[in-house]
Amino acid sequence: MPIRSAVVLAAGEGARLRPLTEHRPKPMLPAATKPILEHVFDALVDAGITEITVVVGYGRTHVQSHFGSTYRDASIDYVVQDKQLGSGHALLETGSIVSGPQLVLNGDQLVERGIIEDVREAHDGEAVATVGLVRDADVANYGGVILVDDGRIAEIVERPRDDRNYYLNAGVYAFEPELFEYLRGPEPQFNEYSLVDGIANAIDANETVRGVSSDGFWIDATYPWDLLEVTETLLESADGVESTVSPDARIHDSATVVEPVVISADCVVGPGSVVGPNVALGENATVGANAVVDNSVVDVDARIGSNATLIDCVTGRRVRIGAGSTVDGGPGDVRVGDRVHENER
């Protein structure tokens, strides 16, 4: 019988996305014009999931008030992780209300529905866990997975630096209840219980853990500028979002809209302005006369003044860009904490 229930881990803040996450959690940031978490729910429901348990923590009222107790054809239950002690701890918090095999996804990463379907179809009771995998050049910044010929996972390496044939862990899992015992021990590193460490513990105990490779997209918005890639990928993907202009938006006859774009309800695009390509305007956003918005994510209730220019820009909610302002794109060095990211746009 196929798995019909899923746990979504959505308790984290997303500190590296500040200031966008100062007043809402990372899963509620816009991917195009919908929260990241809503895209995750869509992928689950489209894959046949009917029961969703969401682990919430930081900014949980934003999640609960937005979704309530149902989403499309799926019921939603909430579990609160009061202290953010890692993804493994978040999953352990659901132990009293979930039973049987479960899908588990990160609520702050976008995955194509096909990855979820592949994991669900590949999982059987012989494996304590099945992990969704993709090929990705950025594996060194995440978790590398080594598969053996029979589809079992032989090793999981955090941020690998050698040249072995790694897959990237796409953050989509199917678990048997037996995995919980491996999440609890041994003593956690840095006072956090990692879900991946729990899987590694199971492998070390000679449990069967399978991996299944998929071709679908996987995106993790780690830093603010990653939201630009998220929007571009969603607009290009067949399983993403369609280029649309809401019938409730007001577009001046002399304005130019260059697809692909998503222009939400109650937006106003003024005379002589140019919007697109790869632009997402959240609800009630305004683009003033003769303004230019290109390759940008403009959040809800933002105001772009007349003759302003935005290129490669992500705004917060209710942001005001003054008339004649220029927020120009192009590569640059960005410092986040003690790390410098070179040539980011």
N, C-alpha and C positions, 0 to 999 in steps of 0.2 A: 504494500500500500504506500503510495507516495507521501512524502512529508507535506503536511498542510500548515504547520506552525513555524514561526520564526522569532528569534530574539534579535533586536536591533540595539546596538550599544551606542548611546547618544548622550553620555553623561559628561563628556569632556568640554573644556572651555575653548581650546584652540588658541593658546597664548601667542603663538607666532603669527597669528592673524590680527593681532591688535593693531589699531584701535577698533577694527570692525567688530571684535568680539567683546568689547568692554561692557555692552549692555544686552548681549544675546549670545547663545552658544554657537559654536561653529556649525553644527548641523542645520541651523536656521539661517545661515548666510545664503544669499541668492546664487543659484546656478541658473543662468539666464534670468528668468523672473520668478522662479519658484524656489523655495528653500531646498537645499541639498537633500534634507531628510525626506521631502515629498517625492523627489525623484527615486530615492531608495524604496519608499513605499510603493510607488507605481511599478517599479521593476518586480517587487515581490508579488503584488496582486496579479500582475500580468503573467507571472510564472505559476499562478495557481495557489498562492498562500492565502489562507482565510483567517488565521489567528496570528496577531503580532503582539509581542511583549516588548516594550521599549524601556530600556534602562536610562533613566534621566538623573541629572545631578545639577551641575552649574546651569543657571538660567532655565530651570525646568518648567517654570510657568509659561515661558514662551512656547515650548513644545506642546504642553498640555492644553493651553487655551487655543492654539492654532488647530490641533487635530481632534481634540475631544476623544470620544470612546469608539468611534468608527472612522474608517477611511475607505471609501468605495465599498467593496464587498467584504472587507476584513474588519474584525473586531480588534480593538486596541486596549491592552492593559499596560499599566505603568508600574515600574519598580524603581524606587529612589535609592541611588547610591550616595549616601551622605558624605562620605569621604572618597575622593578620587584616588583609589589605591591600585589602579591598573585595570586593563581590560579583562584579565582573568578574574579579578575580584568582582568586577561588574557582572560577569556571567554567573559567578557563584551566588550573587544576590538574588538571582531568579530561581534558585534551587527549590524553594518552597512552593512555587506555583506552576512550574513547567514539568512535564513528564514525557517520557518517550523521546524518540529522535527529534532533533530540532535543527533548523537552519540558523546560522548566526552570521550577522553582517555588521560591519561598521556603519554607523549612521552618518558619518562625515566624509564618506568616499562614494564616488559614483561608479557603478558597475552596470554593464549591459545585462539585460535580462537573460541572454544566452548563457552567461557564466553561471547564474543561479540555477538555470535549468540543467546545465551539464553536471553541476555538483549534486543536485537532487537525484538525477537519474543514475549517477555513478555510485552513490552511497548504498551500502547494504549492511546488514547486521554483523558481517564478519569484520568490518573495520570499526574501530572506536571513533574514528574521525575521517572525513574526506575534505580536502582543501582545494579550493579553486585557484588555478595558476594561469598566468599570462606571461608572454615574452615581453620584456621591457628593458630598454637600454639603461634605465635608471635604477637597476636592481641594487647597485652599491649603496644607495641611500635608504634601502628598505630591507626586506628579508629575502635572502636567496634560498631556494629549495632545490635539493638534489633528488631526482627521481631515479629509481632503478627500473630494469626492463619490464617487470611485472606491474608497474604502476604504483608501487609502494614508495613512500617518502623515506629516504635513507638518512637525510640530514637537513636541518634548517640552520642557516648561518646568518646571523645578524650583520648587516652591512658588509657583505663579502668583498674582499680585496684581491682574490686570486682570479684566474681565468678559466675556472671550471664552467661547465655547461649548466648555468643556473636558470631556474624559472623564478618569477616574482610571485610572492604570495598576494593574491588579489583581495584578501580579507573577506572571502565568502567560504563558510564552513558548514558541514553537516556533522552533528555530534550525536553519539550515543550517551545516555546518562552516566555510563561508567567513566567518562572523561573527567567528571567533577573531582574524583579522588586525585587525579594528577594535577589539577589546578591548585590544590591546597598545599602541595609540598614539592620539594623541600623548602627551606627558608627562602623567602623571596629576595631578589636583588633590589637594592635601593628602596626597600619597604614597599614594593609594588608587586602585585601578582599579575604576570603577563600571560595572556591567553596563548601566545606562541610558546612560552616556556612550558606551559602545561602540555601542549602537544609534543614538545621535545621530551618531556618527562615520560610520556606514553611510549614514544619511540624507544627511549632508553630501556623501558621495561618490556621491550619486545612485543608491544601491542602493534596491531596492523593499522597504519595510517596511510591512506591513499591520497594521491594527487591527481587532478584532472585538468588538462590544459585546454584553454578556450581561446577563441580569436576575438572576443568582444573587447570593447574599450574599458579601461580602468583609469580613473583619475582621482588623485588626492590633492586637494587644494591646501597645501601646507602654508603658503604665504599669500598675502593679498593679491599679488600679481597673477597667481595661479588661477584666480577666478576668471581672468581673460581667456586662458586656455580652456577652462571648463565651458564657458559660453560658446567659444568657437567650435569645440568638439561636439557639443549638443546640437548646434545648428547644422553641422555637417553630417551627423549620424542619422541613419534611418530609424534608430531606436531613441533618438534624442528629442528635440523639439522642432516643430515646424516654424518656418518664417511666417509670422503673422502680425497683422495690425488689428487691434481690437476695434469692433464696430463702435465702441463707446469712446474711442480716442478721437481727438479733433486735429486733423492734419490740414494746414493751410494749403490752398491750391498752388501757391508758388513755392512750397517746400519740396525738397527732394528726399525721397526715401530710397536708399540703396540696399537691396537685400543681400544676404539674409539679415533680418532684424526680428526682434520681438518687441512690439509696442503695446503696452498694457492698457487696461481700461482707464478712462479719465485722464489720459496723457494729453498734453497740448504741445503741438509742434508748430512753431511760429513761421511767419512769412520769410521766404528767402533762406531758411535754414536747410542744412544737409545732415541727415541722420543715416549712418551706416557706412560700410557694411560691418557685420559682426557687432551689433549694438543691441543691448537689452535695456529697455526703459521700464522701470517698475511703475506700479499704479500711481496715478496722480502726479507723475513727473512732468515738468515743463521745460521745453527747449525754446529759448527766446528767439526773436527775429535775427536772421543772418548768422545764427550760431552754427558751429560745426561739431558734430559728435561722431567719432570714428573709433571702432574697435574698443568699446567701452561698456562698462556695466554701471548704469545709473539707477540707484536704489529708489525705493518708494518715497514720494513727496519731495524729491530733490528739485531744485530750481537752477536751471542753467541760463544765465543772463544773456541779453542780446549781444551779438558780435563776439561771444566767447568761443573758445576752441578747446575741445577735449579730445585727446588722442591717447590710446592705451591707458585709460583711466578707470579706476574703480572708486565710486563714491559711496559714502554711507547714507543712511536714511536722513531725510530733511536737510541735506547739505545745500548750501547756497553758493553758487559760483557767480561772482560779480560780472557785470557787463564789461565786455572787452578783455576779460581775463584769458590767459593762455595756459593750459595745462598740457604741455607737449609730451609726446611719446618719444620712443627711441631707447636704446640701451643705456644703462647706467649702473653704477655700483651702489648697492643698498646694504646698510648695516642693520641686522636684526640681532639684538643682544650682543654677544661677543663674536658674531660671525658676519663676514662681509660676502655678499652674493654679487659676483661680477657680471656685468653686461646683461642685467635683467631689464626688461622693458617696463 
